[in-house]
Amino acid sequence: PGMPMSQALRTLTNAIEEDKRENSEPWMLEQAQDLLTAISHNTDLVRQGLLYTFDRVDYYDTEEQEKEAETQEEHQETLAERQALEMAHEQATTGGVHDFVQEQIDQFRNDVTTAALNSVRIVERRQGHIERRQSDMGESIAEMRTPLEQML
C-alpha cells in the first residue's frame, strides 16, 4: 500500500521476465532443422532459377554472335566470288591462263585461311565465355559454402 507506482511496475515487470525465463524452453538445434531445410530448399530454387536464366541469356547471346559471324562470312564469300569472276574475265581476255590459275589458288588459300581464323576466333570467344561462367560458378559455390559451414 505505501509503495510508489514506479517501484510496483518495476517489480511486476521483473517478476514477469523471471517467470518467462524459468518456464520457457531453450532453443534447440532440432527445432531449427525444419527452418534450415526450408531455407536450403529455397536457396536451391533460387540457384536453379539463376543458372537457368544465365543459360538462356548465354544461349541467345551466343546465337546472335554466331549469326553475325555467319553474315560476315557470307558477305566475304560473295565479295570474293565477285572479285574472282572479275579477275577471271580479265585474265581470260589477256590470255594468261597459268597466271589466272595461280591467282585463283592463292585467292582460295587466302579465303580458307580467313575462314579458319574466323572459326578459331569464334571458338576462342566461346571458350573465354565458358571459362568466365566456370569462374562465376566457382565463386558462387564458395560464397554459399561459407554460410552453410557456419550454420552447421
TORVEXLO-745209 format. One record per residue (C-alpha): x, y, z; residue in three letters. Coordinates in Angstrom, 2 decimals, always signed. Example, Ala and Ser with C-alpha at 12.3 -4.5 7.8 and 13.67 -1.06 7.14 Angstrom:
<rs>
+12.30_-4.50_+7.80_ALA;
+13.67_-1.06_+7.14_SER;
</rs>
This chain:
<rs>
+0.00_+0.00_+0.00_PRO;
+2.75_+2.54_+0.72_GLY;
+4.86_+1.51_-2.35_MET;
+5.36_+4.08_-5.15_PRO;
+3.74_+3.20_-8.52_MET;
+7.08_+3.12_-10.44_SER;
+8.55_+0.63_-8.00_GLN;
+5.43_-1.56_-8.20_ALA;
+5.60_-1.60_-12.04_LEU;
+9.31_-2.42_-11.99_ARG;
+8.72_-5.28_-9.50_THR;
+5.90_-6.73_-11.62_LEU;
+7.95_-6.41_-14.85_THR;
+10.93_-8.16_-13.26_ASN;
+8.66_-10.93_-11.93_ALA;
+7.14_-11.48_-15.40_ILE;
+10.61_-11.65_-17.03_GLU;
+11.84_-14.14_-14.40_GLU;
+8.74_-16.29_-14.91_ASP;
+9.31_-16.33_-18.69_LYS;
+12.93_-17.43_-18.27_ARG;
+12.06_-20.21_-15.83_GLU;
+9.09_-21.57_-17.77_ASN;
+10.28_-21.28_-21.39_SER;
+12.28_-23.97_-23.15_GLU;
+15.73_-23.15_-24.55_PRO;
+16.20_-23.07_-28.34_TRP;
+17.38_-26.48_-29.53_MET;
+19.18_-27.35_-32.78_LEU;
+16.50_-29.93_-33.61_GLU;
+13.91_-27.14_-33.67_GLN;
+15.95_-25.31_-36.31_ALA;
+16.10_-28.36_-38.61_GLN;
+12.81_-27.62_-40.40_ASP;
+13.68_-23.95_-40.80_LEU;
+17.15_-24.75_-42.16_LEU;
+15.68_-27.32_-44.56_THR;
+13.21_-24.75_-45.90_ALA;
+16.00_-22.17_-46.32_ILE;
+18.16_-24.72_-48.12_SER;
+15.29_-25.67_-50.44_HIS;
+14.55_-22.02_-51.27_ASN;
+18.25_-21.37_-51.88_THR;
+18.36_-24.31_-54.30_ASP;
+15.33_-22.96_-56.17_LEU;
+16.87_-19.53_-56.47_VAL;
+20.20_-21.00_-57.64_ARG;
+18.45_-23.19_-60.24_GLN;
+16.48_-20.20_-61.49_GLY;
+19.64_-18.12_-61.71_LEU;
+21.51_-20.83_-63.61_LEU;
+18.57_-21.31_-65.98_TYR;
+18.40_-17.56_-66.64_THR;
+22.16_-17.40_-67.18_PHE;
+21.98_-20.34_-69.58_ASP;
+19.15_-18.74_-71.62_ARG;
+20.95_-15.39_-71.84_VAL;
+24.16_-17.14_-72.85_ASP;
+22.33_-19.20_-75.48_TYR;
+20.70_-16.21_-77.14_TYR;
+23.82_-14.07_-76.81_ASP;
+25.95_-16.77_-78.45_THR;
+23.30_-17.40_-81.10_GLU;
+23.33_-13.71_-82.09_GLU;
+27.13_-13.65_-82.27_GLN;
+27.13_-16.74_-84.47_GLU;
+24.55_-15.17_-86.81_LYS;
+26.68_-12.05_-87.10_GLU;
+29.78_-14.13_-87.85_ALA;
+27.89_-16.15_-90.48_GLU;
+26.59_-12.97_-92.11_THR;
+30.12_-11.56_-92.24_GLN;
+31.46_-14.80_-93.73_GLU;
+28.70_-14.84_-96.39_GLU;
+29.44_-11.22_-97.27_HIS;
+33.14_-12.01_-97.58_GLN;
+32.37_-15.05_-99.72_GLU;
+30.14_-13.11_-102.13_THR;
+32.72_-10.32_-102.36_LEU;
+35.47_-12.87_-103.02_ALA;
+33.34_-14.57_-105.68_GLU;
+32.69_-11.27_-107.46_ARG;
+36.38_-10.42_-107.38_GLN;
+37.27_-13.87_-108.68_ALA;
+34.80_-13.55_-111.57_LEU;
+36.16_-10.12_-112.46_GLU;
+39.72_-11.43_-112.39_MET;
+38.74_-14.49_-114.42_ALA;
+37.17_-12.31_-117.08_HIS;
+40.22_-10.02_-117.11_GLU;
+42.68_-12.95_-117.29_GLN;
+40.68_-14.70_-120.00_ALA;
+40.77_-11.59_-122.16_THR;
+44.56_-11.22_-121.78_THR;
+45.24_-14.95_-122.29_GLY;
+47.31_-15.66_-119.13_GLY;
+45.67_-18.95_-118.10_VAL;
+48.57_-20.16_-115.97_HIS;
+48.71_-16.84_-114.08_ASP;
+44.96_-16.90_-113.66_PHE;
+45.02_-20.42_-112.17_VAL;
+47.87_-19.47_-109.82_GLN;
+46.00_-16.36_-108.67_GLU;
+42.85_-18.41_-108.09_GLN;
+44.82_-20.88_-105.98_ILE;
+46.32_-18.02_-103.97_ASP;
+42.89_-16.43_-103.54_GLN;
+41.46_-19.78_-102.42_PHE;
+44.30_-20.19_-99.92_ARG;
+43.62_-16.71_-98.53_ASN;
+39.87_-17.38_-98.29_ASP;
+40.42_-20.68_-96.46_VAL;
+42.87_-19.02_-94.08_THR;
+40.41_-16.21_-93.35_THR;
+37.56_-18.66_-92.76_ALA;
+39.75_-20.78_-90.46_ALA;
+40.83_-17.71_-88.48_LEU;
+37.21_-16.57_-88.08_ASN;
+36.24_-20.05_-86.85_SER;
+39.12_-20.07_-84.35_VAL;
+38.10_-16.61_-83.09_ARG;
+34.53_-17.81_-82.52_ILE;
+35.79_-20.88_-80.64_VAL;
+38.13_-18.71_-78.55_GLU;
+35.27_-16.35_-77.64_ARG;
+33.11_-19.29_-76.61_ARG;
+35.95_-20.80_-74.60_GLN;
+36.52_-17.49_-72.82_GLY;
+32.82_-17.22_-72.07_HIS;
+32.72_-20.78_-70.73_ILE;
+35.77_-20.14_-68.55_GLU;
+34.14_-16.97_-67.15_ARG;
+30.99_-18.97_-66.38_ARG;
+33.04_-21.64_-64.61_GLN;
+34.79_-18.95_-62.57_SER;
+31.48_-17.31_-61.64_ASP;
+30.01_-20.66_-60.63_MET;
+33.09_-21.44_-58.54_GLY;
+32.78_-18.12_-56.77_GLU;
+29.07_-18.69_-56.14_SER;
+29.75_-22.12_-54.68_ILE;
+32.49_-20.71_-52.45_ALA;
+30.15_-17.92_-51.28_GLU;
+27.39_-20.42_-50.44_MET;
+29.76_-22.83_-48.75_ARG;
+30.93_-20.41_-46.04_THR;
+27.44_-19.63_-44.64_PRO;
+26.46_-23.30_-44.80_LEU;
+29.57_-24.31_-42.87_GLU;
+28.81_-21.64_-40.28_GLN;
+25.24_-22.96_-39.89_MET;
+26.48_-26.47_-39.24_LEU;
</rs>
